[in-house]
Amino acid sequence: MRYLTAGESHGPQLTTILEGVPAHLELVAEDINTDLARRQGGYGRGRRMQIEKDQVQILSGVRHGKTTGAPIALVVENKDWKHWTKIMGAEPISEEEESEVKRKLTRPRPGHADLNGAIKYGHRDMRNVLERSSARETTVRVAAGAVAKKILRTFGMEIAGHVLEIGGVKAADTDYTSIKDLQERSEASPVRCLDKKAEKEMMNLIDEAKKNGDSIGGVVEVIVEGAPIGLGSHVHYDRKLDAKIAAAVMSINAFKGVEIGIGFEAASRPGSEVHDEILWSEERGYYRKTNNLGGLEGGMTNGMPIVVRGVMKPIPTLYKPLQSVDIETKETFEASIERSDSCAVPAASVVAEAVVAWEVANALLETFGSDQVEAIAENIERHNEQARLF
């Protein structure tokens, strides 16, 4: 599978086209809208989420509630577009209109793509950069991920995300009894955290950051259960599933780190405390005594839950502006303020779910076929039985 996204933060709409989704997959708009609403929630979100009520339109590739195997076009309209039609319109404008409506931006904000993108593409007006580099684009990545999650559920897999840390406050209680328990408890928390004590401290920190005109980041975790043994490959660097998942998580706006399993902690442990011993039973087949490696060995799934964590830096758009330089005058100034969140870590956990789901679903179809749901299910069942008795 593959997908492309298009659209700007204040353009008319965001679009994604998905190719390679198998035929006969049950899919309706509500499968996607649920995750779009989850992305817009979470404590610490800004005013933009009060304007936009994201709803998807499925414009192709689905007929009467089932995919056809053709490309799927998904569209989410930007309600705020009505205030930006002249500034962001596609049609040429006169010199008189340009000075009146274009609001040329020449002051790059630290931590954003503004200056680098302007230099790379030769834009003297940096709105051409910031409109596309905005995290608003993750709206349709979540839509694509929702389709991937439907694929995973169809073949017996489940995915969930939650928040481990915000602003230095770490969740102490991260235990859950099942993937469903994890989903329900994280969904019930304003910051998607399983630890109620940490939840309150996180919310207080977000309030404090907002009051100070600042922002805070954190750590999210995504778990996938039910993945068959052997998704991905050890034979080439670009087919290793852990590498693909890491790249996907790092592609999320403001993410600066990723780890799988115990990740960086493995550097301080001896090998005897890192590698997961192999066991076998007639019921389960091969499994691991522990899951320090996060369900991935040698670039492939080993049948244990996939565990991925991502680090999100504080959002760089601050109400407490940082120093920068005007590209026209070269004068120092305090960076301009665009509407923003004080903390988007809870929302980012939903985006992380989406991009991980896409990579796992894609690896699943690469391994077991991608034409028809029924044939894929048969291939997975046969493979699982062979792996159990291997």
C-alpha positions in Angstrom: 0.0 0.0 0.0 1.0 3.6 -0.4 -0.6 7.0 0.1 -0.1 10.6 -0.7 -1.5 13.6 1.1 -2.2 17.1 -0.2 -3.5 20.3 1.3 -2.5 23.3 3.4 -3.4 24.3 7.0 -5.8 27.1 5.8 -6.5 25.8 2.3 -9.9 24.5 1.3 -9.3 20.9 2.2 -6.9 18.1 3.1 -6.8 15.1 0.7 -5.2 11.7 0.8 -5.3 8.9 -1.9 -4.7 5.4 -0.7 -3.6 2.7 -3.2 -3.3 -1.0 -2.6 -6.1 -1.5 -0.1 -7.6 -5.0 -0.7 -11.1 -5.5 -2.1 -14.1 -6.5 0.1 -12.8 -4.6 3.2 -15.8 -3.2 5.1 -15.3 0.5 5.4 -17.6 3.4 6.3 -17.0 7.1 7.1 -17.6 6.4 10.8 -14.5 4.1 10.9 -12.4 7.1 10.1 -14.4 9.9 11.8 -13.9 8.3 15.2 -10.2 8.7 14.9 -10.4 12.2 13.5 -12.4 13.2 16.6 -9.8 11.5 18.8 -7.0 13.5 17.1 -8.8 16.7 17.8 -9.2 16.0 21.5 -6.9 15.9 24.4 -6.1 18.4 27.2 -3.9 21.3 26.0 -5.4 21.7 22.5 -5.8 25.2 21.1 -8.6 27.3 19.5 -8.2 25.8 16.0 -9.9 22.6 17.3 -12.9 24.6 18.3 -13.2 25.8 14.7 -12.7 22.5 12.9 -15.0 19.5 13.3 -13.2 17.1 11.1 -15.4 14.7 9.1 -14.2 12.6 6.2 -15.7 12.3 2.7 -15.0 9.0 1.0 -15.0 10.0 -2.7 -13.7 6.8 -4.4 -12.7 3.2 -4.0 -15.6 2.3 -1.7 -19.0 1.1 -2.9 -21.9 0.2 -0.6 -19.7 0.0 2.4 -16.9 -2.2 0.9 -13.7 -1.4 -0.8 -13.4 -2.3 -4.5 -9.6 -2.6 -4.7 -9.4 0.8 -6.6 -7.6 3.9 -5.1 -9.5 5.4 -2.2 -9.8 9.2 -2.1 -10.5 10.7 1.4 -11.2 14.4 1.9 -11.5 16.5 5.0 -12.7 20.1 4.6 -11.1 23.0 6.5 -13.9 25.1 8.0 -11.5 28.0 8.6 -11.0 28.3 4.8 -13.8 30.8 4.5 -11.6 33.3 6.4 -8.6 32.6 4.1 -10.0 32.5 0.6 -8.2 35.6 -0.6 -4.9 34.9 1.3 -4.7 31.2 0.3 -6.6 31.2 -3.0 -5.2 29.4 -6.1 -6.1 32.1 -8.6 -3.6 34.9 -9.4 -4.1 38.3 -7.7 -3.2 41.9 -8.8 -0.3 43.9 -7.2 -2.9 46.0 -5.4 -4.6 42.9 -4.0 -1.3 41.4 -3.0 -0.3 44.2 -0.7 -3.8 44.2 0.8 -4.5 40.5 1.4 -1.3 38.4 1.1 0.1 39.2 4.6 3.6 38.4 3.5 5.6 36.6 6.2 9.3 37.3 6.4 9.9 36.4 10.0 10.8 32.7 10.6 9.8 31.1 13.9 12.5 29.1 15.7 11.8 25.3 15.7 9.6 25.4 12.6 10.3 24.6 8.9 9.9 28.3 8.0 13.5 29.4 7.3 14.9 26.1 6.0 11.9 25.7 3.7 12.1 29.2 2.4 15.8 28.9 1.6 15.2 25.5 0.0 12.3 26.5 -2.3 13.2 30.2 -2.7 10.1 31.6 -1.0 10.3 35.2 0.2 6.9 34.7 1.8 7.2 31.9 4.3 3.5 31.3 4.4 4.2 29.0 1.4 6.2 26.8 3.8 4.3 27.0 7.1 0.9 26.2 5.6 2.2 22.8 4.4 4.6 22.0 7.2 1.7 22.5 9.7 0.6 19.5 11.8 -2.8 20.1 10.3 -1.6 17.7 7.6 -1.7 14.8 10.1 -5.5 15.0 9.9 -5.5 12.9 6.7 -2.6 10.8 7.9 -4.9 9.8 10.8 -7.6 9.1 8.1 -5.2 6.8 6.2 -4.2 5.2 9.5 -7.9 4.5 10.4 -8.2 2.5 7.2 -5.0 0.6 8.2 -6.5 -0.1 11.6 -9.6 -1.5 10.0 -7.4 -3.8 8.0 -5.6 -4.9 11.2 -8.9 -5.5 13.1 -10.2 -7.5 10.1 -7.4 -9.9 10.5 -7.4 -10.2 14.3 -5.0 -7.5 15.3 -5.6 -4.6 17.7 -3.7 -1.3 18.3 -3.7 1.2 21.1 -1.8 4.2 22.1 -1.3 6.1 25.4 0.9 8.8 27.0 3.8 7.9 29.2 5.2 11.3 30.0 4.3 15.0 29.7 6.7 17.8 30.7 8.8 15.5 32.8 5.9 13.9 34.7 6.1 10.2 34.1 3.2 7.7 34.4 4.1 5.2 37.2 1.1 2.9 36.6 1.3 1.7 32.9 -0.1 -1.8 33.5 -3.2 -3.0 31.6 -5.1 -6.3 31.6 -5.8 -6.4 27.8 -5.5 -4.2 24.7 -9.2 -3.4 25.2 -8.5 -2.3 28.8 -5.7 -0.1 27.5 -7.9 1.5 24.8 -10.8 2.2 27.2 -8.6 3.7 30.0 -6.5 5.9 27.7 -9.6 7.1 26.0 -11.2 8.0 29.3 -8.2 10.2 30.3 -8.0 13.8 29.1 -4.3 13.3 28.5 -4.6 9.6 27.4 -2.6 8.5 30.5 -3.3 5.3 32.5 -1.9 6.7 35.7 -4.6 8.9 37.4 -2.1 10.6 39.8 0.2 11.4 36.9 -2.8 12.5 34.8 -3.6 15.3 37.3 0.0 16.5 37.5 0.2 16.5 33.7 -2.9 18.6 33.4 -1.5 21.1 36.0 1.7 21.4 34.0 -0.2 22.1 30.8 -2.2 24.8 32.6 1.0 26.3 33.9 2.7 26.2 30.5 -0.4 27.9 28.9 -0.4 30.6 31.6 3.3 31.3 31.0 2.9 31.4 27.2 5.0 28.3 26.9 4.6 24.7 25.6 5.6 21.2 26.8 6.3 17.9 25.1 6.3 14.2 26.1 6.5 10.6 25.3 3.8 8.4 23.7 3.6 4.6 23.4 1.8 2.4 20.8 1.2 -1.3 21.1 0.0 -3.7 18.4 -1.2 -7.1 19.4 -1.9 -10.2 17.2 0.7 -9.6 14.5 1.8 -12.9 12.9 5.5 -14.0 13.1 7.5 -12.8 10.1 6.2 -9.4 9.0 9.0 -7.4 7.6 12.3 -9.0 6.5 15.9 -9.5 7.5 17.3 -9.5 4.0 17.5 -5.8 3.1 17.8 -2.6 5.2 14.7 -1.1 3.6 12.5 -4.1 4.3 13.1 -4.2 8.0 9.8 -3.5 9.7 11.3 -1.8 12.8 13.1 0.6 10.5 9.9 1.4 8.7 8.0 2.0 11.9 10.8 4.2 13.3 10.8 6.3 10.2 7.0 6.6 10.3 7.0 7.8 13.9 9.9 10.2 13.3 7.9 11.7 10.3 5.2 13.0 12.7 5.5 16.8 13.3 7.7 17.7 16.3 8.8 14.1 17.0 12.5 13.9 17.8 13.1 10.3 19.0 11.8 6.8 18.7 12.5 3.5 20.5 11.2 -0.1 20.2 10.8 -2.2 23.3 13.1 -1.1 26.0 15.0 0.9 23.4 17.8 3.1 24.8 17.6 1.3 28.2 19.2 -1.7 26.4 22.5 0.2 26.3 22.8 0.0 30.1 21.8 -3.6 30.6 23.9 -6.8 30.0 22.7 -9.0 27.2 21.3 -11.6 29.6 18.8 -9.0 30.7 17.9 -7.8 27.2 17.3 -10.7 24.9 13.9 -12.5 25.2 14.1 -16.2 25.9 12.2 -18.5 23.5 9.4 -20.8 24.8 6.9 -23.1 23.0 3.6 -24.6 23.9 1.1 -26.6 21.8 -1.5 -23.9 22.2 0.6 -20.8 21.6 3.4 -22.2 19.5 6.6 -20.1 19.8 6.6 -17.1 22.1 9.0 -15.1 24.3 9.3 -15.2 28.0 9.7 -11.4 28.1 9.2 -8.7 25.5 12.2 -6.4 25.9 12.7 -6.2 22.2 9.2 -4.9 21.5 8.0 -7.7 19.3 10.7 -7.2 16.6 13.9 -9.2 16.1 16.0 -9.0 13.0 13.7 -6.6 11.3 10.7 -9.0 11.6 7.8 -9.5 14.0 8.3 -12.4 16.4 4.6 -12.8 17.5 4.9 -10.8 20.6 3.2 -7.4 20.9 4.9 -4.6 19.0 5.8 -1.8 21.4 6.9 1.6 20.0 7.6 4.9 21.8 8.0 8.3 20.4 9.4 11.5 21.9 7.6 14.8 21.0 9.3 18.1 21.6 7.4 21.1 22.9 5.4 22.8 20.1 7.6 25.6 18.8 4.8 28.1 18.3 4.8 30.1 21.6 2.9 32.9 23.2 6.3 33.6 24.8 8.2 34.5 21.6 11.8 33.5 20.9 14.4 35.6 19.1 14.7 35.4 15.3 15.8 37.4 12.3 13.6 39.1 9.6 14.8 37.7 6.2 14.1 41.1 4.4 15.7 43.6 6.9 18.0 41.1 8.7 16.9 42.8 11.9 16.4 40.9 15.2 12.8 40.5 16.4 10.7 38.4 18.6 9.0 35.6 16.6 5.4 36.1 15.6 2.6 34.1 17.3 0.3 31.8 15.3 -2.6 30.1 16.9 -1.3 27.0 18.7 -1.6 24.4 21.4 0.3 24.5 24.7 0.6 20.7 24.6 -0.4 18.3 21.7 1.1 15.1 23.2 -2.3 13.4 23.8 -3.3 14.1 20.2 0.1 13.0 18.9 -0.5 9.6 20.5 -3.5 9.2 18.1 -1.3 10.2 15.1 1.4 7.7 16.3 -1.2 5.0 16.3 -2.1 5.9 12.7 1.4 5.8 11.3 2.3 2.6 13.1 -0.9 0.9 12.0 -0.1 1.8 8.4 3.3 0.3 8.4 2.1 -2.9 10.1 -0.9 -3.3 7.8 1.4 -2.7 4.8 3.8 -5.3 6.0 0.9 -7.7 6.5 -0.3 -7.3 2.9 3.2 -7.6 1.5 3.5 -11.0 3.3 0.0 -12.4 2.7 -1.3 -10.8 -0.5 -3.3 -7.7 -1.1 -6.1 -8.4 -3.5 -9.0 -9.9 -1.6 -9.8 -10.0 2.1 -11.0 -13.6 2.1 -7.8 -14.9 0.4 -5.6 -12.9 2.8 -7.4 -14.3 5.8 -6.9 -17.9 4.5 -3.2 -17.2 4.0 -2.7 -15.8 7.5 -4.6 -18.8 9.1 -2.5 -21.3 7.2 0.7 -19.4 8.1 -0.1 -19.2 11.8 -0.8 -22.9 11.9 2.5 -23.8 10.2 4.4 -21.4 12.5 2.8 -23.0 15.6 4.0 -26.5 14.5 7.3 -25.5 12.9 
